[in-house]
Every structure is written in structure tokens, then in C-alpha cells.
Amino acid sequence: MNLPLSDVNAFIDELAALRFDCVFNPYAESCGDHDTVDAPAIRRRNLKLVLDAALIQGVDSLWIARDLGYRGGRRTGLALTDDVHLADHGELFGALPLARATRGPAVAERTATVIWRVLRDLNRPIFLWNVFPLHPHERGDPLSNRCHTRAERQACRPLLLWLLETLRPRTIVAIGRDAQLALADLDVPAERVRHPSYGGHLEFIDGMYGHYALTRPAEPEALRLL
């Protein structure tokens, strides 16, 4: 894989061409239960809009989690973003016309709720990604989450390196220990903050505000109870 710098279309084509066992590729595949007919094309377009805007405006930081989740990026095509926060993601780089690729009520993801609470407060151009940019799931259960394998991670390394070289973020933040270890395996150093899941949301918020040397405001009661 030898992608020219700033060639967003080539990047998305390479991403859509990836195939692994027990992995859903939201840029090429449709979910029969939840997706619209043109869901893969919508997700590719969402990602292109965000990437194009990030290239034009520049990026302060790259936040990298482990892999796409079935309630978030599997549906939207955008890392750490569920249906409910698509509009917020569009506002991050200037009112981008991001569209839903799924039918029915908008689905919320707990991790995305905390992530976007912090992103709205920080108000910085931050690009979101995953070490493994697809949705790995358990065999026979497509609406589940599993950790990607080392072979899967290594196969996607050129895409991650292209992002880093093209976007040139000032800082790289690994969201969670799994993401930090996976990045280290790919020789990508990153500062780690606690993942907001499993009761880690307050540590995540503290970690992000500490990373940017900002004072954390009091969190809403809803977040304290997550």
C-alpha cells in the first residue's frame, strides 16, 4: 500500500477494500437489520467530508481508540461517534453535512456521549480514529464487540501512518490502555488517558483537560451517574 499524501479518495478506497473474518467494514458492507440501502456510500462520504475539512483546516490532536463499536462507528463510519452525535462531529470542522446511514431511532453509545461532552468543551480541531478502523465482532454475533487481533492491526498500519503523516497532529492521545499498547506495537508513541467506559468517564475527563492544561468544569449530574 503506497498512498499519495492528501489523496483522500485513495485512502477511503483502501479502507473500503479491507476484508477480515468476523469483521464488519462499514465503508463497504450493509447491515440488513439497521442500514439504509446506500449506507456504505453515506459512511464513505461522511469520512471524506471530515478528512477533507481536517486537511484544509489543520488538526490540533489525533485521538485514537481501539476499534469501531457496534453502537457507534459501525453505524456512522466515524470513530467514537454514534447517531446522536453526528451533528456534533459535523460542527467540529465547520457545519459539515454529515448524514445518518441507519434506519429507525438514533442509537446512543455511552462512550460517545462522554467523548463529545469533552470535545464540545475543548472546541479544538481534533481528528478521531481507531487503531483498527473497522468493527470486529464475535463469531455469529455481528452486534457485539471484540478486540482486534495483532494481524488485523498490522494490516491496517499503513492507513494509520498515512493519517499521521498527512494530518501531522500536534499531539496523539490514546484512549485507553488497549489503544496505547496497540499503538506501541505499531511504533506510534501516544499519551494515554483512561477510557471512559466501565466507570472511567471522570478519569477520562480529567485526563483530557490535563492534557490540554485546562481547568475542568463541573460535569452535569447525568455524567456523574454514568
N, C-alpha and C positions, 0 to 999 in steps of 0.2 A: 504494500500500500504506500503510494507516494503522492500525497495530496498537495497541490499547489496552494500556497498561502492565500488566504482570503477567498478561496473558491468554496463558497458555502454550499452551492448545489452539489459539487462533487463530494463534499463531506456528508451531506444528507443521503446521497445515493449509496455511499459506502455503508452508512449506518443502516439503511433500509435493507441492504443486501445480506446482513449478518443473519446466520441461522445456527441455532443450538438446540439440543434436545431439552425438553421441558423448559423452554424459554419463549415468551411471547414478545414479538417485535412489533411495537405499536405503530411503527412507521411503514409497515408492510402488511400487517395482518389485522383482521377484524374479529371482534368478539361477537358471536352470534346472539348473545343474550343482551348486550348493552350498547353496542356501537351502531351509529348511523351507517348508511350504505357506503358513504365516501369517507369513513373515519380515518383510514391511514393517510389519505391526501390532506385532510384537515390537520392532522398532527404534524405532518411534514411542513405544512405551511406555517403552523404556529411556531415551530422551531426555527424556520427560516426567518420569519419576522423578527424574532428575538435575536438571533445571531447577526442578522444584518444591522439591527439597531445597535447591538453591542460593538460591532466593528466600527460603526460611524461615530458613536458617542464615546467609546472607550470604556474600560472596565476597571473599577477600583479593586474588586476582590473576586475570587472564584471560590464558591462554597461547594464542597464535594461530599456527597453522601455515598452510601454503599451501592445500592441498586434501586431501580424503579419499584414502587409498591403497587399492589393491585387496586387500591382506592385512589391513587394519585397519578403518577406519571404513566401508568398503563393506559389510563383513560384520556389524559390531556396531551401526552407527548412532551411534557415539560417536567424536569426534575423538581421534586419537592413541591409540586403544585397540584392541587385537586380541582375538581369542577368549581367549587365555591370561590376559589382564589384566582381563577383565570383572569378576571378583570384587573386584579391587583398586579399580576405579572405583566399585563399589558401596560399598566401605569409606570412600572419600574423603569421602562425605557421610553416613555412618552406616548401614552394612549394608543398602543398597538391594537389593531382589531383582531384579537385572538378569539377563536370560536370553539364551542363545545363540539366534541366528536361523539358524544354519547346521548342516548335517549333517556327519558324519564327524569325524576327529580335529581337535582345536583347532589353529588355524593361528597361528603366532607371527610377529610383524613385528619386525625389528631395531630400528627407531626406537622402537616402543612399549616394547621391553624396556628401553632406556636411559631413556626418559621416566618410566616407572613406578618404576625404581630410584631416581630423584631424588625423585619425588612421595612415595614411602613414607618417605624420609628427612626430607623437609621437613615432612610431617604438617600441611599447611595446606589450607584450603578453596579450591582452585584450580579454576576452570572452564576446560575445554578446548574450543577451537573452531578453525575454519579460515576463512580469508578467503573461499574458495569452499567452501560446506559440502556439496558433492556430490562424486562421483567422476568426474573427466574422464579419458577413455581414448583411445587411438589408434583410428582408424577400422578396423574389422574385428578388433580385438583388445581385447575388453572386460576382460580380465585384464592390463591394462597401465596405466601412469600417464603422464599428460601434464600440463603446466602449463595451467591455465585461461586463457581469453582476457580481455582487458580488458572486453569487452562482457558476458561471463558474470559477471565480478567486479562490475561496476556494477549489474547486475540484482539481485544479492544484497545490495547495500549497505544497504537498509532493514532487513533482518534483523539484520545486524551492529550497526547503530545502535540497534535495539531492545534487543539484548542489553546493549550498553554502558550505555544509559540505564536499563534495568531492573535489571541486576545491580550497577551502579556499583562496579566493581572499584577497589581502591586503586592498582594498577599494571596496565599492559598490557605483555606481553612477546611480541615477535615471534620465532618460532623459525625462524631462517634469514633470509638476505638477501632472498630472493624474497618471503617473507611481509612483511618490513619495507617493501619497495618497494611491494608491493600495498596495504598499509595506508596508506602515504603518499599513494598515488593516490586513496584514499578519504577523505583528510584525517583520518586517525586516527593520531596520534603513538604510537610504541611504542619501548621499549628493545629492542635486538636482541641475541640470543645466537646462537652458532653452531648450525646444525642438526646433530643427532647422526649423520647419515648420512655416507657417504664418508670415514670416518676422523675425523669431527669430534666423536665422543662425549665425549672427555675435555675438549675445549674447551667443549662444551655443559654438562657437569657443573660445570666451573669457573665458567662464566658464570652459571649459575643460583645457585650458592652465593654468588658475589659479589653478585648482585642482592639476595639476602636477608641479606647481611652475615654469612654463616655460614662456619665452617671446614669444608672438605670432608674427609670421612673417606676412608681408603684404599679404593679400589674393588676389588671381587673380581677375581681373575685372569681370570674369564670375560669381564668387561667390558674389561679391558686388551687382550684379544686380539680384540675385535670389529673 
